[in-house]
């Protein structure tokens, strides 16, 4: 393990406030800031104001809560280091809905510590990770009165619903957000037993569609066999989205997909990943997907089309002999470099219309804005700094990996600010984000603080070539 380049006074200050900062974090987690729930508008406002108050207490200036058409964004800045790099810190204070509530072992908005973990909605995604840099900046300003870099904070409240207000705000406030790079507190490490940082994310396009038959539900005895059943039609339609080999059957879906480079395939194969251990972890009987690729390649470097939900008809207790009038489905596609989200969506819609079974009509709606795939270059100084800081804290060389998920903010920052995004989160991918019993490892809170303190001090040296 190499010595941290963060000032000793700062590390001491972080140690001294650890318990108090955790208590504040738990207070933050108790706010049910669910952006997808229209009933939570007041809680979303409370979450934004809580973040703004913590930024003011940390010693930052220009702290503002910005109203949008949906939920507020929060910005703050400290630009007291002329000539030093500027870091735009990104995170989000909104969380996923907690349902199904009956699956939670403890109440979702009451932080509960068990076996070194805090269980609560938002504990991992993204409240603990995004709170870490606030405490680090506070320690710097409290201990030595200055930061080694300039910082700008941008925390949004709509990440879990596709960040619809972020791009217009970033475009409008480009000068306010001016920086050399984005350091994202959102994201996560691949595994708990080895530090990682992400170099790429897949893109995303999403849609929802409805099949309609008769104008109303019908008696299945009187009308069955006489008109099309939308549920039967839906089953045929979604089954035709893939071939037996696991490939997406949509014409043109792979037109812009480049082969995985040999060097990347070799690096992926070198990672200590075992299919059997993975299946045991997630409780699945077998892996499945596009033939000719490993599990990690399919998850990180190949595009997918997934059916996220399908419903219709009677689903209550007992039997109801109904021929339903409607059936519904939700689909998302994860995309790789060079695939355009709108183009892929259009191809999927055309395929649905072309393969629509007789006797039903099709209506398609967009679920959320699309996002392109993202790739950070290997020699980016922000990435090199992240690798060095993780090595300092954990004593081993971190793995630099891809991520199967999508982070639309990367494209937003590149398009409107010309800035790259470096991921520096201390959540872990197995922490049941978006699921009941979400948790965050408390040890990661202290480790993340040490790493962020080192990162802020190390970045000017790396950017200067040192």
N, C-alpha and C positions, 0 to 999 in steps of 0.2 A: 504494500500500500504506500503510495506517495503522499507527501505532506500536502495539506490543503494550502492554497494560496490566499484564501480568505483571511482577513485579519483575525488574530486570536481573540481580540476584544469582541468581535462580532459573534464568533462561535460561543464564547462565554455568555454573551447576552442571550443567545438563542437557548442555551441550556437553562438559564435562569428563568425564562418565561415559558418553558415547555408546558407545564401543567396549566397555567393560566390560558395559554393559547389553545390548548385542547378544550378547555371549558368553553371558550368563545366559539370554537369550531362546532361543538355540540349544540350550542345555542343557535348557530346558523343552520345546522341540519334540521332542527325542529321546525323551521319554517317550511310549510308544504308548498314550495314554489313549483307547481306543476303547470308548465306552459300550455299543455294540450287541453287543460280543463278550464272552460270558460268561467266556472264558478270560483276560480282561484285568482282572479284579477287582483284583489286586495293583498293576497299573500305574495303574488309576484312583485307588487310594489314594495311590500315590506322587505322582500329579499333584496331588491335593488338598493333600498335605503340602508339596509344593514351593511351591504358591501361598501357603499359610499362612506358610511361612518367609520368603518375599519380602515379605509384608505386615508381618511383625514387623520385618524388617530396615529397612523403609521408615519405621518409627517409629510405626505404628498400635498401638492398644490393643485389648483385647477380641477378639483374634484367636482364632477357634474353628473346628475342623473338626467338622461335624455329620453323624453317621451317618443314613442313610435306609434304606429297604427295598432300595435299589439302590446308588447311588453317593453319596459325600459332597458336601455343600455347604460352602463356606468363607465366613465372615463376619469383618469387622473394622470398626473405627470410629475416628474422631477427632472429638470434639465439643468442641473448645477454642475455639470462636468464638461466644460467647453473642450472640444477637440476629441472627446472620448466617443466610442460608439453609442448608439441609441438602440435600446431593445424595446419592442412592443410586446408586452405580456398579454396573452389572450387566455380566456377561460369562460365558463358559463355557470350561472347560478341556478338555472332551471333544471328540473329533474323529470324523470319519467313518472307516469301514473303508478300507484302502488299495487293495483289489482293484479292477481286475485288476492284479496286481503286474508282469506282463510289459510293461505299457504305460508304466511309469515309466522315465525316462531315468537317474535316480539313485535310490538307496535312499530309500523314503518317509519314514523316520525319521532320516535323516542329512542335516541342513541343508546344502545345497549352493548356493554362490553362483555365479551366472552372469549376466553382463550387468546387474548392479545389482539382481538379484532373488535371493531365497532360496527354493529349491525344497524343499518337504517337506510332508507331511500335517499340517494344522493351522496352517501358517504364516500363512495369510490368515484362516482360519475356525477358531478365533478367537484363537489364542494371541498373535500379534503385537499386534492391536488391544487385547486385554484386558490385556496387560502394560504398555502405554503409560501408563495412568493410575497404575499402581503406581509407576513411575519418576518421574512428575511429582510425586506426593505426597512421595516420598522427597526429591526435590530441594528442594521448599518447606521441609520440616522440617529438612533439613540446612543450607540456606543462610540461612533467616531464623527458623527455629524455630516457625513457625506456618503455618496455612492461612487463606486469606480466607473460606472457607466451612467448614461442618462436612461430613464425608463418612462414608458408610457403604458398605462393599463387600459385595456378594453375588455370589459366583461359584459356579456350579453345574456338575455333571458329567453332566447328562442332557439337554442341549438337543437333541442329535442324535437322541434317541429320544422326543422329545415332552414333555420336562420333567415326567414323572409325579409326582415328589416335590416339585416347586417350590411348587405351589399349597397343599398342606397345610402346608408349612413357612412360607410367607408368612402364611397365615391364623393359624397358631399363634404366630408371632414378630412380629406386627404392631408391637408397641411397640419391639422391637429395631431394626426397619427403618424407623422413623418418619423421614420426610424431606419435602421440598417437591416434589421431582420425581425421576424416574429418568433417569439419563444412561447410555444403553446403548452399551457398547463393541462390541457385536455389531451386525451389519448390513453396510453397505458403500456406497461411492459408485458412482454409475451409470457414470461414465467416468473414465479416468485423466487426460484433458486438461483437465478443468474440475471444480472442487469442487462437491459436491452434499450435501444433507442430505435425508432422507426425512420426509415428512409423513403418509404412510399406508402400510398394508400390507393385503394381502388375507387373508381368513380361510381355514380349511382344515377339510375333513372327509375321512376316509380309510376304506377298507374293502378286504378281500380276500375273494374268493369262489371256491368249488370246484364244478365240475360232475362228477357221477358217473353212469356208465352201468352196465356189468356189475360184478360183485363183484371181478373180477380182469382183468388184461390177457388178450386173446384173440388167437388166430391170425386174421389179417385175411383169409386165404383161406377158412378154414372158416366164420367168423362174419360177415365183412363183408357188408353188405346185409341182415343179419338183425336187428341191434340198432343203437341209436344210437351214433355216435362222439362222445364228449364234446368232442373238438377241433373237429369240424364245428359242434357246437352252440355252443361258445364263440365261434367266429368269427361266427356269426349273431347271438349275443346282444350282443357288444361292438360290432358294426357298427350295431346298432339304438340305440346310445346317442347318436348324432348324426344330424342330417339332412344332406342334401347342401349346405345353405347354411352349414354349420359350427356351427349352433346346437345346443345340447344338446336332445335329444328327450325327456327325462324330463318327464312332465306336472307342471306346477307349479314347475319349476326356477326360472323367472324371476319368479314371483309377487311377491316382495318386492324385486325389483331396480328401483331408481329410475333414471331417465334421467341421463346424465352432464350436469352443469350446463354451460351454454354457455360460461361464463367459464373453466371447467376445460378444455374442449375447445380453446378458443382458446389458452390457455397451453401446452397440450401440443403443439399444432400449431406454436407458435413455437419449440420446442426444435429444435436442429440435429440432426435425426435423418433418416437416409436409408436406405430399405429395401434398396437395392442394397449399400450399404456394410455394413449389418447382415448380410445374407446372405453376403457375402464373409467376414466375420469368423467366422461360425459354420459355414460350409461347407454351407449348405443351398441347394437349387435355387430355392425360391420361398417366399413367405410364405403362410400359410393360417390361416383362422379365421373367426369370425363375421362375416358380411357387414355392411357399413355402418359399420365402425369401423376406425380406423387400427391399425397394429401396436402402438404404445404404448398406445392405449386398450384394446385387447384384453388386453395384458399387465398393465396397472395398474388399470383401472377396470371391467372386465367379468368375470363369473364364468366358470369353465371346468370341464370334466370331462376328465381325462386318464387314459389307460390307461398305467400305469407298468411293467407287466410281464405277460407271458402265457406259460404254458409247460405242457408235458405230453407224454406219449408218449416215443418214443425219439429222442434228439438226439445220439447218439454217432456215431462214424465208420461209414460204410457203411450198408447197408440192413438193417432189421429189420422184417419184415412183421407188425406188431403192431396190434391195435385197442385203444388205451389205455382203461383204466377211468376215468381222471380227467383233468381239465384245470383249470388254475388261472389267476387273474388278480388284479392289484392295481390299484386305482383311487384317485385323489385328486381332489377338487374344490377349486378356489380360489374364495373367496367374497368378495362385496362387502358394503357396509353394509346392514344390516337383514336379511341372510340368516342364519338360525339354523343352525349346523352340524348339530345333531341332526335338525332338520326336513328339511334337504337330504338327509342320509344316508338317512332313512326313505323319502323320495320315490324315491331311486335304488334302494333295496332293493325297494320295491313295483314299480317298473318292471321290474326284473330278473325278479321272480316272474311279472309279467303277460306278459312276452315270452319266457318260458323255452320253448325248443323241446321237443317231445315226446321221451320216451325217456330223459331225464336228470333227476337231482335237483339241487337247489341248496342250498349251505350258505354262509352269509355270516358273516364275522368282522370285528370292528373292528380296525384296525391301530394307531391311536394316538388320544389325546384330540383332540376337535375344538377349533377356535379361531375366535373371531369376528374380523371385519375391524376395523381400527383407523384412526382419523383424529385427528390432532392439530390443534387450532385454529390459525388463521393468526397470531394475535397472542399466542401463548403465550410468556411471557418466556424459557423455556428454549430455544425455537426461535429467538427473536430473538437470543439470546446466541450460539447456534451459528452463525447467519448472520454476525454481526459478527466472531466469532473466525476463521471461515474466510476472510472478506474480508481480515482482518488478515494472515493467513499467506500467502494466495495472490494478493492484490492485485486480485481481481476479485469481482464479486457472485456468490455461489454460486447454483446452481439448486436450487429446492425442488421435489422430485419425489415421485411415488408409487413403490411397490415391488410387484412381482408376487408376491413370496414371502410367507410367513406367519411372524409372530413371536408365538407364543402368550403370551409373557410380558407383552405389553401389556395384554391382557384381565385377566391374573392380578393385575397391580399396580393396575389400575383397580378391580377388584371388591373386593379385600381391603384395599387401602391408600388408595383414592381418589386415586391419583397417576397423572399422565400420564408418558409415556415419550418422551424426546427421543433420536434416534439420532445418535451421534457416533463413527462408526467410520472408520478410514482404510484399510480394505481396499477393493478395487475389484471390481466385478461380473465382470470378465473374468479373474479370477485362478484359474480352474479349481478352485474349491472343489467338493468332493464328487467330483472327477475325478482321474485320474492327473496328475502333474506340477503339482499345486497350488503356487502361488508367492505371494510378497508382495514388493512393491517396497520396497527398503530405504530409499529417499528418504522414503517415507511414514512411516517410523518417526520420523525427526527432525521432519518436518512435523507429525505428530500430537502429538508431545510439546510443540511450540511452541503448537499450537492448544489442547490441554488446559490448559496453563499459563495461557494467556490467558482461557480459558473460566472457570476457577475464580476468577480475579480480576475478571472482567467481570460475572459473574452478579449479585452484590449490587448493583451499580450499575443494571443493567437492572431488577431487581425493585423497586428503590427509585424507578424512573421516570427514572433518569439516562441 
